[in-house]
Amino acid sequence: MTVIAVLAEPPRPGLVLSDLAETSPLSEDDAAALYAAMLKDICIAVERSGGDLLVNYRPDDQLPEAFVGEHTAEAEIRSVVADALGGTGDVRFEPQVGSTFSARAGNTVSHLLNEEEVHSVAVVRPIAPLLGRTHIDSAAMKLRSTPVVLGPSTEGRVYFSGFRELVDFTDAYETPAVETLAEAADDADHGLDYIPMLPVLETGADLATVVPMLRSRVEAERVVPEHTTTFVFEQALRVEETDGVLELVRG
């Protein structure tokens, strides 16, 4: 069974999705609310899949001092996950360890594969709202025979990185992550496979890509990430064309 490690930060304004707030109609408070919605949706997707959910939170002592809150990061993230799943009794929570994302991801994967001897580990972040149960299960199937499986996204990013064998995680997620991770797999003589490309949501341009996709799926009565879609409709987000230019608008 694959352990799906959701590397999450407390959804605090200015800490999460800061580029989104700078490049879209959303405020920092709005961006934090969207991050919380996507965190809920990814936890639901993992729970519905055949994988085991591990919420790997960034603890307060690894946050910039300006973003240390009244409540602990763990308590805040537990509250979000509990709201999504109706409780956290079956969810494992562990603090992240490391000074960079590559280090934090690498420490998590290395510990689970080496110390706990799990079959495979996947690293995801709550920025891929369209990542669903079928994607997770498809990746897990590929990991049965392939040491590394990636979920590519736009601009060389990844929304999913799964490992049955270790790679050198030093700078493994440096931009463009899909290429640097592939190089790390090749350097370790590991086979590599992919699951379908999905958008991630970190900037205003990303949001302009995701919003029409969500609205389209609602029109077609297809499965959607509930909390992210609710946020989009409550904020009245849509994409309009003005003088041949597509623009994300609100209200």
C-alpha positions in Angstrom: 0.0 0.0 0.0 1.2 3.5 -0.8 1.5 6.1 1.9 0.3 9.5 0.6 2.2 12.2 2.5 0.4 15.5 2.2 3.0 18.2 3.0 0.9 21.0 4.4 1.3 24.4 6.1 -1.1 26.1 8.4 -3.5 28.1 6.2 -2.4 31.5 7.4 -2.8 34.7 5.4 0.5 35.7 3.8 2.1 32.3 4.5 0.3 30.2 2.0 -0.3 31.0 -1.7 1.3 34.5 -1.4 1.9 34.6 -5.1 -1.8 33.9 -5.8 -2.8 36.9 -3.6 -0.3 39.1 -5.5 -1.5 38.0 -9.0 -5.2 37.6 -8.7 -8.3 39.4 -7.3 -8.0 37.3 -4.1 -6.7 38.9 -0.9 -4.3 37.1 1.4 -7.2 36.0 3.6 -9.0 34.6 0.5 -5.9 32.8 -0.6 -5.6 31.2 2.8 -9.2 30.1 2.7 -8.7 28.6 -0.7 -5.6 26.7 0.6 -7.7 25.3 3.4 -10.3 24.2 0.9 -7.8 22.4 -1.2 -6.2 20.7 1.8 -9.7 19.4 2.7 -10.2 18.1 -0.8 -6.9 16.3 -1.1 -7.4 14.6 2.3 -10.9 13.4 1.1 -9.4 12.1 -2.2 -6.7 10.2 -0.3 -9.2 8.8 2.2 -11.4 7.5 -0.7 -8.4 5.9 -2.4 -6.5 2.8 -1.6 -3.6 4.8 0.0 -2.9 5.6 3.6 -3.1 9.3 4.5 -0.2 11.0 6.3 -0.6 14.7 7.0 3.0 16.0 7.2 2.6 19.4 8.7 5.2 22.2 9.0 5.6 22.9 12.7 5.8 26.4 14.3 9.5 26.3 14.9 10.0 26.0 11.1 7.8 28.9 10.2 8.9 32.6 9.9 8.3 34.4 13.2 5.7 36.7 11.6 3.5 33.7 10.8 3.6 31.9 14.2 -0.1 32.0 15.3 -2.0 31.9 18.5 -2.7 28.2 17.9 -0.1 25.7 17.0 0.3 24.7 13.3 -0.6 21.1 14.2 -3.8 22.1 15.9 -4.8 24.4 13.0 -4.2 21.7 10.4 -5.9 19.1 12.5 -9.0 21.3 12.7 -9.1 21.7 8.9 -8.6 17.9 8.3 -11.3 17.1 10.9 -13.7 19.4 9.2 -13.1 17.6 5.9 -13.2 14.0 7.2 -15.5 14.3 10.2 -12.6 13.5 12.6 -9.0 12.6 12.6 -9.0 9.3 14.4 -7.7 7.4 11.4 -5.3 10.1 10.2 -1.6 10.1 11.0 0.0 13.5 11.7 3.8 14.0 11.7 5.9 17.1 11.7 8.1 18.0 8.7 11.8 18.0 9.2 14.2 19.9 7.0 15.0 23.5 5.9 13.8 23.2 2.3 11.0 21.5 0.6 13.4 19.0 -1.0 14.8 18.2 2.4 11.4 17.9 4.0 10.0 15.6 1.2 13.2 13.6 1.2 13.2 13.1 5.0 9.6 11.9 4.9 10.2 9.5 2.0 13.4 8.1 3.4 12.0 7.5 6.9 8.9 5.7 5.6 10.8 3.5 3.1 13.8 2.7 5.3 12.6 2.8 8.9 9.0 1.7 8.4 9.5 -0.4 5.3 6.4 0.7 3.6 6.0 -0.4 0.0 5.9 3.1 -1.6 5.5 6.7 -0.6 4.0 9.7 -2.5 4.5 13.3 -1.8 1.7 15.8 -2.6 0.8 19.3 -1.6 -2.6 20.8 -1.3 -2.3 22.8 -4.5 -3.8 20.3 -7.0 -7.5 20.5 -6.5 -8.3 18.1 -9.4 -6.2 15.3 -8.0 -8.7 12.6 -7.3 -9.0 9.1 -6.1 -8.5 7.6 -9.5 -5.2 9.4 -10.1 -3.9 8.3 -6.7 -4.9 4.6 -7.3 -3.5 4.7 -10.8 -0.1 6.0 -9.5 -0.1 3.3 -6.8 -0.6 0.6 -9.4 2.4 2.0 -11.4 4.5 2.1 -8.3 4.1 -1.7 -8.0 6.5 -2.1 -10.9 8.1 1.3 -11.4 10.4 2.9 -8.8 9.4 6.5 -9.4 6.1 7.9 -10.7 5.5 11.6 -11.4 2.4 13.6 -11.9 3.5 16.5 -14.2 1.9 19.9 -14.2 2.3 23.2 -16.1 5.6 25.2 -16.2 7.7 22.1 -15.2 6.0 21.6 -11.9 4.7 18.4 -10.4 1.6 17.7 -8.4 2.5 14.1 -7.4 5.8 12.4 -6.9 5.8 8.7 -5.8 8.8 6.5 -4.8 9.3 2.8 -4.3 13.0 3.4 -4.2 15.1 6.3 -2.9 16.7 9.0 -4.9 19.1 11.7 -3.9 16.7 14.4 -2.7 19.2 17.2 -2.5 17.6 19.9 -4.6 15.3 17.3 -6.2 12.4 19.7 -6.4 14.3 22.6 -7.8 12.6 24.2 -10.8 11.7 22.6 -13.1 10.8 19.9 -10.7 9.6 17.4 -13.3 13.0 17.5 -14.9 15.1 17.5 -11.8 13.2 14.6 -10.3 13.6 12.7 -13.5 17.3 13.4 -13.4 17.5 12.1 -9.8 15.7 8.9 -10.8 18.0 8.4 -13.7 21.1 9.1 -11.6 19.9 6.3 -9.2 19.2 4.0 -12.2 15.5 3.9 -11.4 12.8 3.5 -13.9 10.3 6.4 -14.2 6.6 6.6 -15.2 4.0 9.2 -15.3 0.3 9.8 -14.5 -1.7 12.3 -16.5 -0.9 16.0 -16.3 -3.1 18.1 -14.0 -3.0 21.9 -13.2 -1.7 23.1 -9.9 -2.9 26.3 -8.3 -0.2 28.8 -7.0 -0.7 31.9 -9.1 -3.4 34.0 -10.7 -2.7 32.4 -14.1 -3.1 29.0 -12.5 -6.5 30.0 -11.0 -7.6 31.3 -14.4 -6.9 27.8 -15.7 -8.6 25.9 -12.9 -11.8 28.0 -12.6 -13.2 27.2 -16.0 -12.4 23.5 -15.6 -14.3 23.4 -12.3 -17.3 25.4 -13.8 -17.3 23.0 -16.8 -17.4 20.0 -14.6 -20.3 21.4 -12.6 -22.2 22.1 -15.8 -21.5 18.5 -17.0 -22.5 17.1 -13.5 -19.1 15.5 -13.2 -17.2 14.8 -9.9 -15.6 18.0 -8.5 -13.5 18.8 -5.5 -16.3 19.9 -3.2 -14.6 22.5 -1.0 -12.5 24.1 -3.8 -15.5 24.3 -6.1 -17.6 25.8 -3.3 -15.0 28.5 -2.8 -14.9 29.3 -6.5 -18.7 29.8 -6.7 -19.0 31.6 -3.4 -16.3 34.1 -4.6 -18.1 34.3 -8.0 -14.8 33.6 -9.8 -15.0 33.3 -13.5 -12.9 33.9 -16.6 -14.1 36.5 -19.2 -12.7 37.6 -22.5 -12.2 41.3 -23.0 -10.7 42.6 -26.3 -9.4 39.1 -27.0 -7.7 38.8 -23.6 -8.8 36.3 -21.1 -9.2 37.7 -17.6 -10.0 36.3 -14.2 -12.8 38.3 -12.6 -14.7 38.2 -9.4 -18.3 39.1 -8.7 
